[in-house]
Amino acid sequence: MPLRGDAFVLRTGDWVSFDDNDHQVVALSGTSVRLRSSDGSETVVLASYLMASPGFAVTGADPPPELEPSGLLSTLPAPVLAAAQEWERHVVEVETGLPSDAAPGSTPRPEYDPATRSLAERDAAKAAELGVGVRTVQGRRYAYARQGLWGLVDQRTTRLADTTGRADARLITIIEEAVAAETPASTGTRSRLIRRVIKQIEETHGPGVVPIPSRSTLYKLVDRLSSGRHTFGSAVTRRQTANRPQKPFTPTFAARPGEQVQIDSTPLDVMAVLDSGLTARADLTIAVDVATRSICAAVLRPVGTKAVDGSLLLAKMLVPEPMRPGWAVSLRMASSRMPHKRLLDVDSRMQQAAAKPVIVPDTIVIDGGKVFLSDTFTRACNRLGISVQRARPRTPTDKAIVEATFSAINTLFCQHLAGYTGPNVSRRGERVEDQAAWTIPELQDLLDEWVLAGWQARPHDSLRDPYRPKKAISPNDKYASLVAACGYLPLVLRSEDYLELLPVSWRAINEYGIRIGYRTYDTPDLGPFRRQHSGHTTKRGLWEVHYDPYDLSQVFLRTPRGWITVPWVHLPLVSAPFADFTWQHARRLAAKAGLDNTNEAAVARVLDALLTRAEHGPDTRTAKVAGRTRAGAASHRPPAPRAPEPAPSDRSTEPAEVIPFGVFDAHAEAERWL
């Protein structure tokens, strides 16, 4: 087949397949082609659109040549590529009369001169020169016309090797099933997996039915079939890898502040000192704006995050961050590059605000946590006009930005704090609990200050100037550019709105007041409502009482006349505010001391002692010493019984009896004195 430059040119009169029909080319004008279909209708299309449309072909013409796969050519061994290039030299000489590497001005050899020799004669001459058959030369020419240099390559050298070799397909299937079963399990060794594979083969197909290769071959098969799945590595990485979606990852995009805000909670990798004096990790709940990557709000709570935390997080997002004593002047919004004066004209609360934007969310993305699926959080979002979008189960990529922000907080903030635990046990230091120095409120103050100085003003790699893509900008700079285009509309919350965000408990109003969690709340304002029906038939006449789990010193009663603040009757006995978890801990201490933990007066005294002790810092050493003492007493003989004391008249005359010392049990001694 001659290599003519016009072999694949579209001409007037050609018939083409286009749009599932046959058309004839009746005219060509520039880049336009006029087509006439078989039913006589005419259409004008662009030549580029015509040739790129699916199913386009020229009727009766040879198919166009394929481009050489240059990437595959680079994978060939050097001898194989050299042999293909040598064949290319001979094929070109047969086609044109001159080899591909001929010097300018060269003349064809007589046996290959197209002017005197036909193509069949040139094929025969090349076959005689190389010592091959004529059909071999012709086959090489056809392959070169279709595929170029790749058609002259020895295809035996291009076959892809099978990763499993000649292993039995039934064996491969069972190994793959065993590797998949390792995903949720604890990490084991290859020998354990091979043992399970062999037992499964024998149970499924019978002993000796499926050929089992050698031990070394089995190890190689397991390594190849488990490649990239971390089957014998970190269990966390293995589960995360298996949980990745198979579909292409689509980055989350937002064009204005508040268009999408992602919220999530996670334990902070720092040991904090609780009110009880013990140490534990705190829960961090944050809201991240997708458009600006701003941390709209961050709340630290001990033990477990409650539903009210999500509501309070919303309330914190909607108000400016106030400047606090000790903060640098550079953290003021007036000192930043944010449009402070323009925002101050709209919202007077910006006067003493810190350099963090106030973002009112349109949509909030949450996961399946009970905190965000609670009625308290949903009711708060509905009241504020916020749409709640739930991420798909076990799909962290739906809120990947907030997940990545947690990792950045651990790297940029947590690792610099006393009591840092590391991301997992394998990276944890020794006696981290002894290094804990910060309480939850102190950590909250540090975190709030770091958000202003270490996050909002720090260039973010995902925030780029479209006109200078190599320039990363900070969340505050991104907010300043977007708010200039989108504007700012404040949402002011009243004190009643704050009460609406608190959790609800339906209670009766008795002679002694309102009873919640073994605590009594009373005030003279309850007089007209005692022993009265609330009017809510679905709630059996109970009254709507709102409370703050982190400040149980008072509750809030909704009445037809408005809200009533009802204080705790034993509040004078407690020297500091207390939370629900502090109250529960005080009840446990009271029960452990043999007191009635339903007696709120007794629990109140224990609570006051607990908070007073917490003010002086943790005393974990005493608790640990007592624990070690109890462990030692359990493994040794019990202490000798105490001898009776002598009479008072004999104490000065008779020597005291020597009493052998046993292991001192501080816990038993403390109970003896209660």
Secondary structure, DSSP 8 states (H G I E B T S, - for coil): ----TTTT---TT-EEEETTEEEEEEEEETTEEEEEETTS-EEEEEHHHHHHSTT-EETTS--------HHHHTTS-HHHHHHHHHHHHHHHHHHHSS-TT--TT----GGG-TTTS-HHHHHHHHHHHHT--HHHHHHHHHHHHHHGGGGGS-GGGG----TTTT--HHHHHHHHHHHHHTSSS----HHHHHHHHHHHHHHHH-TTTS----HHHHHHHHHHHTTTTTTTS-HHHHHHHHTS-SS-------SSTTS-EEEEEEEEEEEEE-TTS-EEEEEEEEEEETTT--EEEEEEEESS--HHHHHHHHHHHTS--B--TT--GGGBGGGSSS-HHHHHHH-GGGGGBBS------SEEEE-S-HHHHSHHHHHHHHHHT-EEEE--TT-GGGGHHHHHHHHHHHHHTGGGSTTB--SSGGG--TTHHHH---BHHHHHHHHHHHIIIIITTS-EEEEEETTEEEEEE-HHHHHHHHHHHH--------HHHHHHTS-EEEE--BTTBEEETTEEE--GGGGGGTT---S-GGGTT-EEEEEETTEEEEEEEEETTEEEEEEBTTGGG-SS---HHHHHHHHHHHHHTT--TT-HHHHHHHHHHHHHHHHT---HHHHHHHHHHHHHHHHS-----------GGGTTTS-----------HHHHHHHH-
